[in-house]
Amino acid sequence: MGNIKFYLNKGKGRKSSRPIMISYHFNGQRLFYYTGLKIAESEFNPNGKFPAKPECNDRIYINERLKLIRNAIGEIENENLAGGRILTPDLLRSALNERLKARPVNKPIKEKKVTLKEYFDIYINELPNRVNRKGHKLSKSMVTKYGTIKNLFIDFCDFEGREYDFQDMNESFYKRFSAFMINQKKYAVNTYGRNFKFLKTILNEASKLNENGIRYNEFSEYKTFATGIHEESDSIYLTESELKKLYNLDLTSKPGLEKVRDLFLVGCYTGLRFSDYTSIQPEDIKVDRLRVMDIKTKSKVVIPLAPVVKQILEKYNFKLPKAISNQKFNEALKTIAELSGLNETVVTKITRGGVLQTKTQPKYKLVTSHVARRSFATNGVKHGLSPVLIMAITGHKTEKEFWKYVKVSNEEKADLFEKEMNW
């Protein structure tokens, strides 16, 4: 196919209404063709994928019509080549006129402006069809996460008694929305920081041209929104001696708790996430090693089987019991940890509602499914394993993210330093 270019006939009409022309160069010949469309000079981009710019009210109609003409030229050229006919500008013009009459593009009613609230639904509905940078489909949980920020945004609009839109995403909105999350919702620092991250993602997507040449968000002040707000959490991990207490706890009279305990220990000795260590299949185990696909990162992980994990797998004939919901799993874990005597007093601090809160409670109340992964990383570091080796199993891509999982106390750090120095 030859070279097609769109341009304006600036010798006709006013700047606000110039004819759109096509220049088609093929086989040493050139066709100049009037598309039947007109557009303002300021709204035309001859080098863009969509010649009609977003500010053009008729952009969908114009872009679709130009796309139809481009495709028709290609079809006519291919048909003539297949039939052994020599294509000339006059033949092409005549064929184009006939073909375009038979393929009208209805001019749409003036497009209704999509608000930010409405765009939330557009974005969320598209999530199941989106893929990440590696080409993998997004997890189902993403729909829930963005549904949460949408509901939060609606709550804020109701609280303020006004509808916020794309043009309102500025410093004033940032301050008021932050205050709403802190003072009204009593969110922790990490929660409202994460919410701004999700909101900014949506605003970024709305700023891109979609397949129809539509850009929903024409404003860019939101790009100054801070999304890296983070407070180090006082999370716990279980030491090897505490894990042994769990393992040695006799739960034969409580089979439900026994299954939860066993699954949890598999997580503690493999470093897998809850969704991964509760999905292990017999075929994942080969030559005393676990070979699984990380559900979140879609990367392959090879993990040596610790003796405890081998014993648990053999106990269930290499088919681990089906997991209950994460919420019920965590409730059961707290009961198991209490029965195991994990009563050490733990002090945690968190900034919630703009106020630093300190809480003292027994350790068993803080045990959740995610403690398994944290325990694996921390115990590995205490054993002197290289973070790079541990990350190869946990799937962390950066050491910054990895060290968020390592919960070594200052006393333990001093012990490790002393051991390494061999004093």
MARKOL-910124 format. One record per residue: x, y, z of N, C-alpha, C in turn. Coordinates in pm, whole numbers, plus 50000, padded with zeros to 5 digits. Atoms other than C-alpha are relative to their C-alpha. Layout:
BEGIN
XYZXYZXYZ/...
% end
This chain:
BEGIN
500854988050000500005000050000500885012450000/499234987750009501235035149916499945008350127/499914991149885501685064850146498805009550004/501174991449985498535082150275500305011350097/499854988549910498645117150424498725008250001/501154990949986495845138950557500555014250013/499574986049988496145176550518498795009149980/501074990350016494045208050512500225008249874/499934990950115493255228250201499855014150054/500024986849937494225261850341499655011149902/500404989950098493255279350019498505001749995/501474999250000489565273650088499485000950142/500664998849871487295282950374500775008850099/499354992449894488125300950696500814990750088/499195008349912490595288950958499154991150088/500895007749912487655276651160499304988649927/500695010650077486455253950876500754997349870/499195003350117489105240150640499644985949950/500255013450055488465210550402501154990550034/498975010249974490305178650499500234992249872/499645006550124492145163850202500874987750027/499115011549995493935131150134500975000849883/498995001350104497185128349942500484985550005/499625014250004497825092549831500994997749886/498945002150098501105084549654500204985049979/499865014350030501315050649476500524998149858/499465003650133503285035949184500415012249918/499564988050072504725070049095498875009449965/501164991550027501235085249080499475005850131/500524993849880499345107349325498525003349983/501434996649996495675110649414499775010750106/500454989949904494315142349578498494998550011/501425003649983490925135549728499395007950116/500704992749894488465156949926499144990250079/500695009949916487095136850218498555003550028/501364995849966483885157150246499905005250143/499974995649860484945167850598500715013350013/499344987349971485895201650739500305000950150/499574999049862487655211151058500785013050021/499214988149968489255240951234501484996449999/498555002750004493025244151181500544996150137/499495002349864493595244751557499614986350055/500485012949951491725211651596500514988249916/499535010250094493655192451329501464996550025/498635004949982496785171051374500314990149887/499795008850116497955156751038500904988050027/499065010949972500605134751198499534990750111/500485008249888498505119851477499244987749953/500795012050031496855085651489498555003949978/501344994850015493595104851528500135014749957/499784986350049493765136251306499175010750070/500834990349928490885153251487500394999850147/499544999149862492175165351823498824998550099/501055001849899490265158952149499075012150017/500854988149981489015195052159498985001949888/500964999150110487115189751832498714992950041/501285005749958483425183951908499594987949916/500375011050091483025160851606501134990049981/498805008050020486275141951664499704985249972/500305014150020484675107251685499554997549856/500525001550137482795111751358501105002049897/498934997050097485755127251173501054989049998/498975010449994488275101551295499524986849943/500565012450054485985072451211499875000849848/500164998250145485285086750863501354999049929/498665000550060489005091450790500574985850005/499565013949988489715056350915499334991549892/500755007450102487005043050680500595002549861/499434996550131488515061550381501364993249982/498695006450007492015048750462499864985049969/500225014350022490735012850481499484997149860/500595001950134488745016850157501085000949894/498904998750097491865028149968500804987149994/499245012449994493724997250086499254988549934/500805010750060490854974349984499965001149847/500094997850145490534989949636501324996349933/498695002950056494264987449574500244984949994/499805014649995494384950749683499154992849897/500915006450097491384941549466500505001649857/499514997750137492904957249155501294992349974/498775007750016496274941049215499674985249979/500395014050012494594907049259499384997149863/500645002050130492654912148935500915003349883/499044997150107495774922248741499735013249931/500314987150060494434957448676500975010750048/499114989049964496584988648675499175011050065/500754990049925495365013348936500455014049961/499704986150034495145049948830499275009250097/500704990749911494105081249026498515001149967/501414998850038490845084048825499214987550041/500675012449961489995047248884499824999350151/500075000249855490765050349253498955009750052/500974989949956488685082249287498584994949977/501335005150034485695066249113499594988750095/500305011249911485935034549324499755004750143/500174994549865486275054849644498615006150015/501314993549993483155075249565498884989750014/501025010449995481105043849506500014992850135/499895007849877482425025649812499565008250122/500344991749884481995054650054498505003250006/501464998050001478395060149943499314988250065/500605012349945477685024150042500364997850146/499575001749861479425027950379499945013250076/500104987249928478085058850550500374998250148/499734999749855479235067950900499065010350059/500974990849942476405082851099500675010150092/499454989649913477305115751258499294999350134/500635001949869476725111051632499425012950057/500524988649925474685133451852501155005450083/498914993749925476935157752036500304992150127/499555008849892478945137752285499745006050138/500234995749862477925139852649501304999150077/498774999849922480775149552879499944989550110/499905010249896481885121153107500635006250123/499474994549876482385131753468500974990250064/499065008749929485045118153702499264988550068/500775010549934482395099053897499584989249899/500405009650103481175082953574501214992449945/498815006650052484725075453463500464988750092/499675011049908485255054553777499384986949949/500695012050049482675030053637500614995049869/499385003850127484255030553289501304992550028/498705006049968487675022553438499844986450066/500205012649925486414995753677499454989149909/500575009950093484384978453402501054994649903/498955004450093487524976753185501074991750069/498935006849927489724961953461500154985249967/499845014450031488934925053385500704997449868/499375001750131490264930553031501395006249993/498694993549999493384949753131501094990150036/498845008449966496864934753160501075008950061/498904992449942499944945053355501145001249900/498874997850090503364953653211500554987149941/499515012950049504164916853170499004993149909/501015005950087501004910552970499054990650070/500895008749924499224891853250498745007650043/501244993749956495594898653341500105004350145/499984995249863495054918753656499194990650089/500715008649907493884900353966498585005350025/501394996249974490184900554054499905010150113/500044991149885491014919354373500105014649959/499854986150045491804950554167498645006749983/501354994550015488104955154093499485004650136/500434996449865487404955154467500725012350050/499204988749952490244979454542499555013149938/500424987550066489145004854282498545003150029/501384997649957485525000054382499985007150134/499904993749868486565010154734500335014849988/499634985950016488225042554621498875007849933/501164993450061485185050254403498975003550107/500984997549894482855046754704500495010750097/499434989849913485225067754914499855013849938/500134987350072485185095154649498555005050005/501424996349994481365094654642499635004850140/500254995849861481265096755024500525014150024/499404986849982483555126955009499145010749932/500874990450071481355144454748498735002550080/501204998549917478305137854969500315008250125/499604992749880480165150855274500185014849970/499744986250038481185182655090498755006849943/501214994350058477735187054934500215005649861/499744995550136479145191254582500624988649920/499425010150089480265170954282501385004649955/498664997050048484015171254224500234993349866/499765005350133485155166453866501485001349964/498595000050040488395164153666500665013650023/499394986849986488955201853672500245004050146/499864996849857488745201354053501164992550066/498915007949942491705177854100501265008650014/498904990649976494075204054243500454999550146/499455000049864495915212954564498915001550105/501104998049905492715224454734499264986750024/500665013049986491025190854663500874990650082/499095009049930494105172254785499945002150151/500024996849856494045190155120498664996050063/501335002849944490285186355170499734984950004/500205014550004490235149655065500864993250107/499125005449896493195142455295499365001950137/500624996949871491425159555585498784991150024/501185008649989488275139355513500404985950041/499565013649968490155106255524500584999150141/499375000049867492045116055839498995002650112/500894995749891489365133556041498654992950003/501315006450005486135117255922500094984749996/499865014550015487235082355818500964993850102/499025004749899490015080056082500964989849940/499115009350066492245062555830501435001150052/498585000149968495795052455907500765006649884/499204993150101498575070555719500144991749873/499785008450117499275041055489498744998149917/501265001850072495595037855399499695011949911/500364988850087495045073255277501105002849897/498954999050101498435073155104499744990749883/500325009850104497375041954915498795004549917/501184995350073494015057554824500365010649897/499564989950097495735087154658500744993549884/499305007350105497885062654464499004994549899/501025005550088494785045554325499285011149922/500684988950066493075078754251500875005849888/499094994450101496135091454065500104990849879/499975009650111496205059653854498795002249909/501224997850077492605065953747500075012949921/499894987150068493315102353662501014999149886/499025002050108496355091753459499374992849881/500665007550107494275066653261499025008849925/500984991150063491605092853196500675010649915/499254989950076494325115753055500514994649867/499515006050123495225091052779498904999549894/500965001750108493575089852438499604985449992/500435013950014491435058652411499894996349852/500045004750139490775038452095499115008449910/500884991250078488125063551986500525014249994/499414986650004490455093252023499455009350106/500604991949894488745104852342500955000950119/499254997849876490635120152634499015006050101/501014995449903488345123152937500525010950092/499434990449906490705143153154501015009049929/499144990450068492265174553007500845008150098/499334992049895493695187253337501164992250061/498785006749954497105179953488500455004050140/499574995749866497235196853831500114988250097/499995011549909496575163153995501364993250008/498705006750003500105151953902500885003850119/499214996049881501415170454210499564992450125/500485007349882499415147654443501104990650051/499015009049938501765129854685499364986350023/500545013549984501255092154677500944990950079/499025008549931504335079554858499925001050151/500174998449856502935086455205500044986250064/499855013449941504065057355421500525001150142/499555000849862504495049355786500404985650028/499525013549970506585019555895499084993650104/500945006549910504184995156056500714991350103/499445008549894504864976756382499454985849985/500475013650024504234942356236500884990050075/499245010149927505324910656411500454988849907/499635012450065507024878656304500124989550110/499855010649901507354844956477501414994249990/498665005649995510754832556587499934984949976/499975014450023511854796956518499484992350122/500495006949880511164787256879498495001150011/501464998349998507634801256850499344991149895/500555008950104507074782156526500004985550049/499955013649945508144750456707498864997750099/501125001049906505544757656976498714997149924/501205002450082502884759156706500004985749947/499895013350060504144727256544499734988950102/500125010349897504254707956872498655000250073/501314999149934500784719056983499104988549955/500875011450032498464688857001498595005049969/501324995350043495364697356802499174988649939/500725011450058494144662356719498515000250032/501424999249964490874669556900499315011949932/500554988250069490424701556695500504999849855/499505001650137490914690856329499945012749915/500114987450076489754724456193501195009150027/498854991849963492434743156388501304993649954/498795007150041494984716456304500335002749853/499784997350142494524721955930500495014249978/499574986050012494864759755969501455001350044/498634999549949498024755156179500994994449899/499105006450095499574731955922500215008549875/499884991350118498824754855628500875012250031/499244988349958500224784455818501494996950009/498595003849987503474765955896500644998049863/499485001250136503874757555527500385013849948/499704986250041503714795155463501245005350068/498864995149921506264802055739501334994349950/498765006450045508804777955584500195000349848/499844998650145508224786455216500055014649956/500004985850034507764824455222498955003949900/501054997250097504714821954996498895008550061/501174992649956501694844655014498874990150033/501145008349962498424831455158499364993449878/500655005450120496924827354809500844989149935/499105009850061499984807254703500164987450086/499765011949918500614784655003498734992250031/501255007549985496944775255020499544994049867/500365005350132496974764954652501004989849949/498975009750040499884740254648499344986849958/500515012650052499154709054440501114989549998/498985010650001500934674954438501005001549886/499104998850115502354682054091501015011450015/499054989049976504114713154230501264995250071/498885005149920506474690854431500804989949916/499135008850078509414675454246501404999850062/498655002049945512634661254392500245009050120/499854992649874512174676654737500055015149982/500084985550020511544710954591498605003849954/501324994950036508434731554551500185009549882/499914991650119507994746954207498605005449970/501334994050017505084771354187500105013049922/500124987150068503904801553993499405009850099/500484989749910503554832454213498755006349939/501274995350055499894842254166500025015149974/500004985450013500554879554214500955004849891/498994995250094503764884254012500094991649873/499985009350114503214854953770501444995549967/498635004650020506874845253820500174986250064/499775013549949508174809753877500945000450121/499205000449878509594802054222500344985550033/499545013449959511664771854330500445000850146/499754999249856511744765254707500404986350054/499625012649935513694738154893499014996950111/500975003949899511354718655121500684997950135/499485001649865512164722955490499414987150059/500515012349940511764691555706498575001250051/501364998049949508654706155869498984999449887/500924999950115507034711855530499844985949944/500075013850049507914676455417499064991650087/500825007849908506304661755728498525003549986/501404995850015503144682355681499434994749868/500475005050130502884672955312499744985050005/500195014549987503334636055393498774996750082/501165001849912500694639155663498705000249920/501214998550082498144649555398500154993249864/499775007350124499514626355128500235009749883/499604989750096500884657254946498835007749939/501174992250044497394671854903499525008150120/500314991849883497074700455151498505002650009/501444997549983493624707355299499595013349939/500534987750060491454733555138499915011050105/499994988849905491794767855300498605006050015/501244992649976488904786355457500275014649962/499814985950036488374823655396501125006150084/498894993649930491234846355496499585005450135/500484994549873489124862655765499874989150107/500165011049904488184829555931501354993550031/498665005549982491754817355881500735008050108/499324991549903493084847156078499414998650140/500645002049870490534842156356500504987150064/499525012949949491604805756390501465000950043/498584998649968495294815556389500205006350138/499884993449870494804838256690499704990050114/500335010349900493194809556881501164990350016/498875009449998496054786156786501205006250070/498854993249940498694811856884499815001550151/500284998849855496994816957222500194986550068/499845013449943496844779357286501484995950006/498575003250002500564777957199500805008250101/499344992149897501334803157472500775012049949/499334988050052502364832557253499385012350065/500634989549920501444857057528500905012150024/499074988849981504424880657506499305013249970/500624986950019503344916957542500685007549886/499484992750116503744936757220499395014049997/500454986150009503534974657189500055004249854/500054995450140502404987956850499585014649995/500334985850019502165023556725499525002149858/500534996950133500125036956436499365013850003/500634986850011499035071556321498664998349932/501365001650052495275070556276499215012650032/500744987649979493075100856225500915011550038/499054989349971496195122356248500584999450140/499535001249861496935110156601500804987150016/499185011849975499735086456704499384992050113/500645008649902498085057556885500934988750041/499175010749947499935033057108499094989450062/500845010849951498454999057185500874988750053/499295011149939499664971257416499074987950004/500845012150005498374935857361500884987649988/499225012550012499484899257372500274996949854/499545002650137501334887157064499004991849918/500895008950076498754860656972498905007749927/501064992150063496234888156886500465006349868/499464993750121498544900656609500384989949892/499625010350098499084867556431498944999149890/500875001250118497604867256077500704991649894/499435008350106498194847655759501275006349942/498854993250061500674874055636501254999250088/498855001449910502894868555942500904988549952/499225011350050504004836155772501125004849908/499034994850097505764854355487501055008850070/499104991149926507234879855727500974991950086/499165008549916508554852255954501084993349915/499045006450090510234834655660501155009649968/498984990250038512064866355552500895003750119/499244995749882513094876655904500904988950052/499185011249951514304842356014501154996949904/498945001950098516264839455691501145009850021/498994989749975518064872155762500764996850129/499355003449872518754861156122500974988449986/499105011250025520374829655984501215004349917/498874995050077522714851555782499884997949851/500195001950144521214843755442500035013549928/499964987850080521804869455170498585004349963/501334995350040518744891455105499674996149856/500235003550141519204883654734499464985749990/500475013950002518744846354803498564999050051/501365000349943515664852355019499015006149902/500884993350096514184876054760499694991149880/500245009150113514574849254493498854990650029/501105008849960512064828754692498725008150030/501194991949966509764856154824499455007449879/500464993250121509604872354479500095015150006/499834985549993510454907554598500955004749891/499184994950111511884928354313501065009950048/499034990349950513674954754523500304997450147/499655001849860515514953854854499175009250090/500834990749923513474983954965498704993350043/501255007049969510274963354944500274988150092/499675011849920511984932855093500185003750148/499694996649860513214950655407498775004550078/501254996949930509654961455486499464987550070/500485012749943509034924655563500874995050114/499055004949899512054919855786499795007850130/500344993749872511144926856151500994996050110/498975003049902514434922956335500095011550100/499924989649897514554941756668501415005650008/498684993949984517434964756760500954990650073/499165009549927518694938457005500484988949907/499645010650093518634911956734501005005049895/499044994250095520444935256494501395000650063/498714999549929523164940056755500614986150010/499515013949993523414902156796500574995649866/499545003750133523744897556421501325006749967/498764992650026526414924456400501154993750075/498965005949917528344908856684500444986449945/499685013150058528104874556519500855001449875/499254997950125529344887856184501425004750028/498684994849965532244906056352500854989750073/499315010949930533084874356544500825005150117/499334994649882533984893856859500014989750112/
% end
